Amino acid sequence: MKTSTLNTHLGNVAIGTDVIAQYAGAVATECFGIVGMAHVNMRQGLVGLLKSDNIKKGIHVTISPAQKLTLDFHVIVSYGVNISTVTDNLIDNVKYKVEEFTGLEIEKINIYVEGVRVID
């Protein structure tokens, strides 16, 4: 697990990529139109909806040498929503909340819509 280290006047703070992914996933699933995170099985070509305790598997976090984050989201959206609007909302919410939570700047957010689900 890669970590990001922040130097403060009180000492060093290390934040793991799994922690960032878990938090970003929780923020993403709160967004309107997002059903959940997707797990892609490349061998079989299957996409599955992840349960809330495994949402970090649908997110890939990369930390650059300049301590900037790149987040890749694999999501499943609700049927009938405007995907562009949902993804814009997701980017805005995640960028604000993750930067506030970690103190790190987000350089890029990539969203891969892996499926559409009808919600009852």
N, C-alpha and C positions, 0 to 999 in steps of 0.2 A: 504494500500500500504506500503510495506516494503521499507526502505531506507538504503543506505549505507552512512556512515559519514566519511569524510576525514578530518583530522586535519592538517591545514597548519599554517605557521607563521602569516598569516593574519586573521585566524579564522577557523570556521568549514564549510565544504561544504557537503550538504546532496543531494544524488542522488537517486531518486525513481526508483523502478524496472520497472515501466511503461516507464520511459524515456529511460532506458537501452534497453528495449524490442523494443521500437519504432526505436531507432537508429540502433540496430542490424538487425532489419527487413529491414530497408532501405539499409543497407550494403549488406545484403543477396540477395535482389532482383536485385542488380546491377551485381551479379555474373553470368557468362555465364552458361546457362543450367537450371537456376532456373526460373520457370514461376511465382511463387509467394508462399505466405504462405497459409497453409491449415487450415481450421477449421473443426474439427472432431466432428460429432454429434453421441455420443455413443449409444443413444437410438435407432436411426433409422439406424445406421451404414453408414451414409452418410459423404462424404468428400466434402467440398466446397472450392473454391478459394476465398480468402479474397481480398477485394479492398484495395488500397494503404492506405486509412485512417484507416483501421482496422487491419493492418498487425501485430500489437503487440499481437493480440489474437492467433496467430499461434506460439508464442514464450513464453516459461515459463522461468523466471529468478529466480534463487535461490541464496541468499547470505549466505555464511557460517559464523559462528561466527568469523573465522579468516579473514573476509572481502575478500573472494575469490568467484568468480562467477561461477555458473553452468548454461549453456544455453541449453534449449531443443527446437529444431526447428522442426516444422511440415511443410514440403515443398512439392510442386508439381514440378516435373522436366519435361524438354522437352523430347519429344519422340525422340529416336535415339542417345542420348548422353550416354557417359560412366558414369554411376552413381558414381562410385568410384572416377573418376577424378573430377567430378563436386563437390562432397562432400569434397574432399581434398582441392579444391580451396576455397570453402565456409568456411571451418575451418580456413585456413590460413588468408583469408581476414578479417573475423569477429574477429579472435583473435587479429590481429595487430591493426585494427581500433578501436575496442571497448576498448582495453587496453589503447590505446593512448587517446581516448576520455574521459574515466572515471578515469584513473589512478589506476584502480583496476586490479588485476591479474585474468585471467580466468583459473580456475582449470580444467573444463571439458566442452566440447561441444558435445551434443548428437543430431544426425540428424535422423529424422523419415521421410522416403519418403512415403507420403500418396497417391500419384497418379502420373500419367504420362499424359501429354497433348500434342497434336499435335499443333504446332505453324505454322500459315500461313505465 
